[in-house]
């Protein structure tokens, strides 16, 4: 991240301070600008990739341990999906 862009750890808000900020359903231009800068910084320093890699590292043994159950769930999902598609076709 370049100097002068984004937040500095010492300037980050506390949770209590953040809760006092009025919440809007639509982000402001400034919020969007800051989010884009932060996302670009995360990508530039590899933070996003590291997060995905770390999550995959934890998921891999869980997937391996539950592979058969996951495959059965996927099979059942596909079966129900086909039933729903057929129902829509039959009832148009």
VOBA-1610 file (N, C-alpha, C; in pm, whole numbers, padded with zeros to 5 digits, always signed):
BEGIN
Unk+00086-00116+00000Unk+00000+00000+00000Unk+00090+00122+00000Unk+00060+00220-00080Unk+00139+00341-00087Unk+00111+00430+00032Unk+00212+00511+00069Unk+00198+00604+00180Unk+00081+00698+00154Unk+00000+00721+00255Unk-00109+00816+00241Unk-00240+00754+00194Unk-00239+00626+00163Unk-00362+00561+00118Unk-00404+00456+00218Unk-00533+00443+00239Unk-00585+00339+00326Unk-00569+00377+00472Unk-00590+00278+00560Unk-00585+00307+00702Unk-00454+00259+00761Unk-00419+00317+00872Unk-00300+00280+00947Unk-00350+00213+01074Unk-00286+00105+01120Unk-00336+00033+01238Unk-00364+00124+01358Unk-00281+00228+01378Unk-00301+00318+01492Unk-00424+00405+01476Unk-00474+00420+01353Unk-00587+00509+01331Unk-00718+00432+01314Unk-00715+00300+01329Unk-00837+00222+01312Unk-00930+00244+01430Unk-01060+00241+01402Unk-01161+00263+01505Unk-01176+00141+01592Unk-01218+00166+01715Unk-01253+00055+01802Unk-01392+00009+01765Unk-01429-00110+01810Unk-01562-00163+01782Unk-01668-00069+01838Unk-01645-00016+01959Unk-01741+00075+02021Unk-01759+00200+01936Unk-01648+00258+01888Unk-01657+00376+01804Unk-01731+00345+01674Unk-01703+00229+01618Unk-01765+00191+01490Unk-01915+00175+01505Unk-01961+00123+01620Unk-02104+00104+01643Unk-02179+00236+01650Unk-02110+00344+01683Unk-02174+00475+01694Unk-02191+00545+01561Unk-02136+00488+01455Unk-02148+00548+01322Unk-02284+00510+01265Unk-02362+00608+01219Unk-02492+00575+01158Unk-02473+00484+01037Unk-02554+00381+01030Unk-02543+00286+00921Unk-02639+00323+00808Unk-02592+00315+00688Unk-02672+00345+00570Unk-02681+00218+00486Unk-02791+00201+00417Unk-02805+00084+00331Unk-02727+00100+00202Unk-02698+00222+00164Unk-02622+00249+00042Unk-02488+00310+00079Unk-02377+00247+00036Unk-02247+00303+00071Unk-02225+00438+00002Unk-02157+00527+00072Unk-02125+00658+00016Unk-02010+00642-00085Unk-01988+00746-00161Unk-01876+00743-00256Unk-01745+00725-00182Unk-01733+00788-00065Unk-01610+00776+00014Unk-01592+00633+00064Unk-01699+00569+00109Unk-01690+00430+00154Unk-01649+00338+00040Unk-01704+00361-00077Unk-01669+00281-00195Unk-01523+00304-00231Unk-01479+00431-00228Unk-01341+00464-00261Unk-01245+00393-00165Unk-01276+00397-00037Unk-01190+00333+00063Unk-01191+00181+00046Unk-01307+00124+00019Unk-01316-00021+00000Unk-01233-00066-00120Unk-01237+00012-00227Unk-01160-00022-00347Unk-01010-00014-00318Unk-00970+00091-00246Unk-00828+00106-00210Unk-00783-00011-00122Unk-00866-00046-00025Unk-00830-00157+00065Unk-00823-00289-00011Unk-00920-00314-00099Unk-00919-00437-00177Unk-00796-00444-00266Unk-00761-00331-00329Unk-00643-00328-00416Unk-00517-00353-00335Unk-00510-00291-00217Unk-00394-00313-00129Unk-00385-00460-00089Unk-00498-00520-00049Unk-00499-00661-00011Unk-00450-00748-00126Unk-00492-00714-00247Unk-00449-00792-00362Unk-00300-00769-00390Unk-00256-00644-00380Unk-00116-00611-00408Unk-00020-00683-00313Unk-00056-00694-00186Unk+00033-00758-00090Unk+00006-00907-00076Unk-00091-00959-00150Unk-00119-01101-00149Unk-00204-01147-00032Unk-00263-01052+00041Unk-00341-01088+00159Unk-00461-01173+00121Unk-00530-01137+00014Unk-00649-01214-00026Unk-00612-01357-00060Unk-00504-01375-00137Unk-00461-01510-00174Unk-00420-01590-00051Unk-00351-01525+00042Unk-00309-01593+00164Unk-00431-01639+00244Unk-00534-01554+00249Unk-00655-01591+00320Unk-00722-01712+00254Unk-00733-01710+00121Unk-00793-01823+00049Unk-00710-01950+00071Unk-00577-01937+00066Unk-00490-02053+00085Unk-00505-02110+00226Unk-00513-02022+00325Unk-00529-02066+00463Unk-00662-02137+00482Unk-00768-02079+00425Unk-00900-02142+00436Unk-00900-02278+00367Unk-00839-02287+00250Unk-00832-02414+00178Unk-00752-02517+00257Unk-00648-02471+00325Unk-00566-02561+00406Unk-00649-02625+00516Unk-00740-02549+00576Unk-00826-02604+00680Unk-00941-02686+00624Unk-00988-02650+00505Unk-01100-02722+00444Unk-01058-02857+00386Unk-00937-02866+00337Unk-00892-02987+00268Unk-00910-03114+00352Unk-00864-03118+00479Unk-00885-03240+00557Unk-01033-03267+00586Unk-01110-03160+00603Unk-01253-03178+00628Unk-01323-03237+00506Unk-01286-03189+00388Unk-01344-03241+00265Unk-01304-03387+00248Unk-01176-03418+00271Unk-01130-03556+00256Unk-01203-03648+00354Unk-01219-03602+00477Unk-01286-03683+00580Unk-01432-03707+00546Unk-01495-03611+00481Unk-01639-03619+00454Unk-01671-03633+00305Unk-01576-03681+00226Unk-01592-03689+00081Unk-01716-03768+00040Unk-01737-03884+00098Unk-01851-03968+00060Unk-01982-03897+00091Unk-01992-03837+00208Unk-02115-03765+00245Unk-02138-03646+00153Unk-02031-03574+00119Unk-02043-03460+00029Unk-02091-03504-00109Unk-02036-03614-00158Unk-02077-03665-00289Unk-02223-03708-00287Unk-02268-03770-00176Unk-02409-03808-00164Unk-02499-03685-00162Unk-02458-03581-00090Unk-02537-03458-00087Unk-02544-03395-00224Unk-02432-03394-00296Unk-02431-03338-00430Unk-02524-03417-00522Unk-02519-03548-00511Unk-02606-03634-00592Unk-02753-03603-00562Unk-02786-03589-00434Unk-02923-03559-00393Unk-02965-03420-00441Unk-02875-03324-00433Unk-02903-03189-00482Unk-02934-03193-00631Unk-02853-03264-00707Unk-02875-03272-00852Unk-03007-03340-00883Unk-03042-03445-00807Unk-03168-03514-00827Unk-03287-03420-00803Unk-03282-03345-00692Unk-03390-03251-00662Unk-03395-03139-00765Unk-03280-03092-00809Unk-03275-02987-00910Unk-03345-03033-01038Unk-03318-03156-01078Unk-03385-03210-01197Unk-03535-03221-01176Unk-03578-03261-01057Unk-03720-03269-01027Unk-03785-03131-01037Unk-03720-03030-00981Unk-03775-02894-00987Unk-03783-02844-01130Unk-03680-02871-01207Unk-03680-02829-01349Unk-03794-02897-01423Unk-03811-03025-01398Unk-03919-03098-01464Unk-04055-03045-01421Unk-04070-03014-01295Unk-04196-02958-01244Unk-04228-02827-01315Unk-04127-02742-01330Unk-04150-02613-01398Unk-04189-02638-01543Unk-04121-02729-01610Unk-04155-02759-01749Unk-04297-02814-01761Unk-04337-02900-01667Unk-04469-02962-01671Unk-04580-02865-01635Unk-04550-02756-01567Unk-04652-02666-01516Unk-04645-02526-01574Unk-04590-02513-01690Unk-04582-02379-01754Unk-04711-02347-01822
//
